[in-house]
Amino acid sequence: MTAQAPSPGLARVRHERIPILDGWRAVSILAVLGAHLLPIGPKWLHLNDEAGAFGMALFFTLSGFLIVSFLDAGMPVKTFLLKRCARVVPLSWFAMIFLVLIEKYDFATIFRNFVFTSNLPPVVLFHGGEHLWSLCLEMQFYLTVALIFLASRSLGKWLIPLLCFSVTIARVMSGTPISIITWFRADEILAGGIVALAYRGRFGLRAKTALAKLPTWPMLIAYLIVSHPDTGPLQYLRPYGAALLVGSTLTNAPRSLERVLVTRAMTYIAEISYALYIIHGVLSHTWLGSGDKLEKYLKRPLLFGLTFALAHLSTRYFEQPITRSVRQRSPGSAMVTH
């Protein structure tokens, strides 16, 4: 089916960049790095678990918001898929090749990791690549929304919320507050898509106005609460806590928060965030992550330093040249990419 040409209004939206989203992306990766590599308070407070859940849901919300925004603005589905593959596949496959070279796996495990289905039962993630489950969810989401928007742009308005609420209901019915399996986790990324549709006025002016009026600080407190593993059933609201927090800052963020999130440092961390995510997990599987508790933490400064250095080099000299090349060769290349 031929994609509809975007209207002039949609064309203007597709060039829009929202700087504060880069700040939230930086917050999400810093929370994940902290959860995986540092002791955050006493164990009994479970703050590492909270930081991990907080960071990943925030990351997924941002991804869902941006992806649905691109497609709803009229980005051709073929262009979208090419850009997403160019963004995700090269570095992730490079990391997977490294992991396969240092440890033996059967063909089925290798195949499922390389085609991004290793987070589905039975889960078969590489050692040192356990964190790559999130890429599986991302790629599966890309394909799903691409099919939705290929069929009809207006279909997204109904199917994305329906899928999101269905996943949440499945989590509640199965008693699964958090999971790496797609049908028990995809509501975090779909909730971001709902915010994108509301922000773009797909649910009417009243919904868009209500989104703009959300108070950010109460949303942040609520999100911190529902991200904690000891809050029981409230954890089922985590996708919506992340989505409402991001939504509350799209047009009316508190000045004090905005000043922090749009700094050059946060923008830079957001720029290299994907590489930081991939590389930190792989390096943790090497000598840098080995040893007893004391030895591991003594190595942490070196691990952090090497992670950031490699992430910088990967982003600037490996990933960005690839994505620029694909963007220049694809229709709709003027659209903003994150």
C-alpha positions in Angstrom: 0.0 0.0 0.0 1.3 3.4 -0.9 1.9 5.7 2.1 -0.2 8.8 2.2 1.6 12.1 1.7 1.8 14.1 4.9 -0.3 17.2 5.0 1.5 20.6 5.4 0.7 20.5 9.1 2.2 17.1 9.5 5.3 18.2 7.6 5.9 21.0 10.0 5.6 18.6 13.0 8.0 16.1 11.6 10.9 18.7 11.7 10.2 19.5 15.3 12.9 18.5 17.8 12.0 18.6 21.5 15.3 19.1 23.4 14.0 18.0 26.8 13.6 14.5 25.4 17.3 14.2 25.0 17.6 15.1 28.7 15.2 12.3 29.6 17.1 9.9 27.4 20.3 10.8 29.3 18.5 10.2 32.6 17.3 6.8 31.5 20.7 5.6 30.5 22.3 7.0 33.7 19.7 5.2 35.8 20.3 1.9 34.0 24.1 2.2 34.3 23.7 3.0 38.0 21.4 0.0 38.5 23.8 -2.4 36.7 27.1 -1.1 37.9 26.8 0.6 41.2 25.4 -0.1 44.7 22.6 2.5 45.1 21.9 2.5 48.8 21.5 -0.5 51.2 20.3 -3.7 49.5 17.1 -3.8 51.6 15.9 -0.6 50.0 16.0 -2.3 46.6 17.0 1.0 44.9 19.0 -0.8 42.2 15.9 -2.6 41.1 14.0 0.7 41.2 16.6 2.5 39.1 16.6 -0.3 36.5 12.9 -0.3 36.2 12.7 3.5 36.2 15.4 3.9 33.5 14.1 1.2 31.2 10.5 2.3 31.3 11.6 5.9 30.6 13.7 4.7 27.7 10.9 2.7 26.2 8.5 5.6 26.6 10.8 7.9 24.7 11.2 5.3 22.0 7.5 4.8 21.6 6.8 8.5 21.6 9.4 9.2 18.8 8.6 6.2 16.7 4.9 6.8 16.6 5.5 10.5 16.0 7.6 9.7 13.0 5.1 7.3 11.5 2.1 9.5 12.3 3.8 12.4 10.7 4.0 10.5 7.4 7.4 8.9 7.4 7.3 6.2 4.7 7.3 2.8 6.3 10.2 1.5 4.2 12.3 4.6 5.2 11.4 4.1 8.8 12.4 0.4 8.9 15.7 1.2 7.0 16.6 3.9 9.5 15.7 1.8 12.5 17.7 -1.1 11.3 20.7 1.2 10.5 20.4 2.6 14.0 20.1 -0.7 16.0 21.6 -3.5 14.0 25.3 -2.6 13.3 26.5 -2.1 16.9 24.3 -4.8 18.4 25.5 -7.3 15.8 29.1 -6.3 16.4 28.6 -6.9 20.2 26.9 -10.2 19.5 29.8 -11.4 17.2 32.2 -10.5 20.0 30.2 -12.6 22.5 29.9 -15.5 20.1 33.7 -15.5 19.6 34.5 -15.7 23.3 31.9 -18.4 24.2 30.3 -21.3 22.3 26.6 -21.4 21.5 24.4 -23.7 19.5 23.0 -22.4 16.1 19.5 -21.9 17.4 20.7 -19.6 20.2 22.9 -17.6 17.8 20.1 -17.3 15.2 17.5 -16.1 17.7 19.8 -13.5 19.2 20.7 -12.1 15.8 17.1 -11.9 14.6 16.0 -10.3 17.9 13.7 -13.0 19.3 15.8 -14.3 22.1 13.7 -12.6 24.8 10.7 -14.8 23.9 10.2 -18.1 25.7 12.4 -20.1 25.9 14.7 -17.2 26.6 18.2 -17.7 25.1 20.3 -14.6 25.7 24.0 -14.5 25.3 26.2 -14.3 28.5 27.2 -10.7 28.5 24.3 -9.9 26.2 21.5 -10.4 28.7 20.7 -6.7 28.5 20.1 -7.0 24.7 16.6 -8.3 25.5 15.4 -4.7 25.2 16.6 -4.6 21.6 14.4 -7.5 20.9 11.4 -5.7 22.3 12.3 -2.6 20.3 12.7 -4.4 17.0 9.4 -6.3 17.5 7.7 -3.0 18.3 9.1 -1.4 15.1 7.8 -4.2 13.0 4.4 -4.1 14.7 3.8 -0.3 14.3 5.2 -0.4 10.8 2.5 -2.9 9.8 -0.2 -0.8 11.6 0.8 2.4 9.8 1.3 0.6 6.5 -2.3 -0.5 6.7 -3.7 2.9 7.8 -2.4 5.9 9.7 -5.7 6.3 11.4 -5.6 2.7 12.6 -2.8 3.6 15.0 -5.1 5.8 17.0 -7.1 2.8 18.0 -4.7 -0.1 17.9 -1.8 1.4 19.8 -3.9 2.1 22.9 -5.7 -1.3 22.5 -2.4 -3.2 22.4 -1.0 -1.2 25.3 -4.0 -1.8 27.6 -4.1 -5.5 26.5 -0.5 -6.0 27.6 -1.2 -4.4 31.0 -4.2 -6.6 31.5 -2.1 -9.6 30.6 0.5 -8.6 33.2 -2.1 -8.1 35.9 -3.9 -11.4 35.1 -0.6 -13.3 35.2 0.8 -11.5 38.2 3.8 -10.2 36.3 4.8 -6.8 37.5 8.0 -6.8 35.4 9.3 -9.0 32.7 11.6 -9.2 29.6 9.0 -11.1 27.6 7.4 -8.8 25.0 3.7 -9.5 25.8 4.4 -8.7 29.5 6.5 -5.6 28.8 5.5 -3.9 25.6 3.0 -1.6 27.4 6.0 0.6 28.4 6.8 1.4 24.8 3.2 1.5 23.6 2.3 4.0 26.4 4.9 6.4 24.8 3.0 5.9 21.5 -0.2 7.0 23.2 1.4 10.1 24.4 2.7 10.9 20.9 -0.8 10.5 19.5 -2.3 12.8 22.2 0.5 15.4 21.7 -0.2 15.4 18.0 -3.9 16.0 18.6 -5.2 12.5 17.5 -7.5 12.3 20.5 -8.8 15.8 20.2 -7.8 19.2 21.6 -9.1 18.4 25.1 -6.7 15.5 25.5 -3.8 17.5 24.1 -4.6 20.4 26.5 -4.9 18.0 29.4 -1.4 16.6 28.6 0.1 20.1 28.6 -1.4 20.8 32.0 0.0 17.8 33.8 2.1 18.8 36.8 5.6 17.5 36.4 6.8 17.2 40.0 3.8 15.1 41.2 4.2 13.0 38.0 7.8 12.4 38.9 7.0 11.4 42.5 4.3 9.0 41.3 6.6 7.5 38.7 9.3 6.9 41.4 6.7 5.2 43.5 5.3 2.8 40.8 8.9 1.9 39.8 9.8 0.5 43.2 9.6 -3.3 43.5 8.0 -3.1 46.9 4.9 -1.2 45.8 3.0 -4.3 44.8 0.2 -3.8 42.3 1.1 -0.2 41.8 4.0 -1.5 39.6 1.4 -2.3 36.9 1.1 1.5 36.4 4.8 1.9 35.6 4.3 2.3 31.9 1.7 5.1 32.4 3.8 6.8 35.1 6.7 7.1 32.7 4.4 8.2 29.8 2.7 10.9 31.9 6.0 12.2 33.3 7.4 12.6 29.8 4.1 14.0 28.5 4.0 16.6 31.3 7.3 18.1 30.1 6.7 18.3 26.3 5.3 21.8 26.4 5.3 23.1 29.9 8.4 21.7 31.8 9.4 23.4 35.0 12.2 25.8 34.3 14.5 24.3 37.0 14.1 20.8 35.5 14.5 22.1 32.0 17.7 23.8 32.8 19.2 20.5 34.0 17.8 18.3 31.1 18.8 20.5 28.2 22.5 21.1 29.2 25.2 20.2 26.8 26.4 17.4 29.1 22.9 15.7 29.0 22.6 16.2 25.3 26.0 14.5 24.8 25.1 11.6 27.1 21.8 11.2 25.1 23.8 11.2 21.9 26.0 8.2 23.0 23.3 6.5 25.1 22.7 3.6 22.7 26.4 2.8 22.6 26.7 3.2 26.4 23.9 0.7 26.8 25.3 -1.9 24.5 28.9 -1.6 25.6 28.5 -1.5 29.4 26.9 -4.9 29.4 29.5 -6.5 27.2 32.4 -5.1 29.1 30.9 -6.3 32.3 31.3 -9.8 31.0 35.0 -9.4 30.6 37.9 -9.1 33.1 36.5 -5.6 34.0 33.4 -7.2 35.6 35.1 -10.3 37.2 36.2 -10.9 40.7 34.7 -10.7 44.1 32.6 -7.8 45.2 35.5 -5.6 46.4 37.6 -6.3 43.3 34.7 -5.6 40.9 34.0 -2.2 42.5 37.7 -1.3 42.4 37.6 -1.9 38.7 34.4 0.2 38.2 36.2 3.5 37.4 38.1 1.8 34.6 34.9 0.1 33.4 33.0 3.4 33.3 35.9 5.2 31.6 36.3 2.6 28.9 32.6 2.4 28.4 32.3 6.1 27.8 35.4 6.2 25.6 34.2 3.3 23.4 30.7 4.7 23.3 32.1 8.0 22.0 34.2 6.4 19.3 31.4 4.0 18.3 28.8 6.8 18.1 31.0 9.3 16.1 33.0 7.0 13.9 30.9 3.9 13.4 27.1 4.4 14.1 26.6 8.0 12.8 28.4 7.5 9.5 26.1 4.5 8.9 22.9 6.3 9.9 23.9 9.4 7.8 24.5 7.2 4.8 21.1 5.5 5.1 19.3 8.8 5.8 20.8 10.5 2.7 19.7 7.6 0.5 16.1 7.4 1.9 13.0 9.4 1.1 11.8 11.5 4.0 15.4 12.1 5.1 14.6 15.6 6.3 12.8 14.1 9.3 14.4 14.4 12.7 16.0 11.2 13.9 16.8 10.4 17.6 
